[in-house]
Amino acid sequence: MKLENLREAAIKFLDNGGGVGEDKCNYCRGAANPKSSDNPDKAIISLKNERETTYATYISVQNELVAAYIFLRNRRSEELFGDSYTQMQKNYKDVNWSGSKAKLKEQITQLKLEYPQKLSEVK
């Protein structure tokens, strides 16, 4: 797969929502393809690098995958809280932010639970 297609492919896989019963994802917007992931909690992306893989390529792949998770968390955050996940993280780190840090932390944790970043590296 070309690097420029990786983020979209990861989003489709993570947000597929192909599970039923306990595995059903009520907030996923994917195609619900039974041959893809059941829900984001069970969606694990495995990476296998060849010896010849450059560090730059390795980092580029990691960045695209992390961007896929951030995209999904941002979208879900906008739906639930009216603000992006990215902005919520900035607010949480901002010592001058005047909102409730406890509530914000709770919301950020919820988003991370709904779209947990599960990347594994195959040796």
Secondary structure, DSSP 4 states (H G I P E B T S, - for coil): --HHHHHHHHHHHHT-----GGG--SS--S---TTS-S-TTT--EEEE--TT--HHHHHHHHHHHHHHHHHHHHHHHHHHHSS-HHHHHHHHH-TT--S-HHHHHHHHHHHHHHS---EEEE-
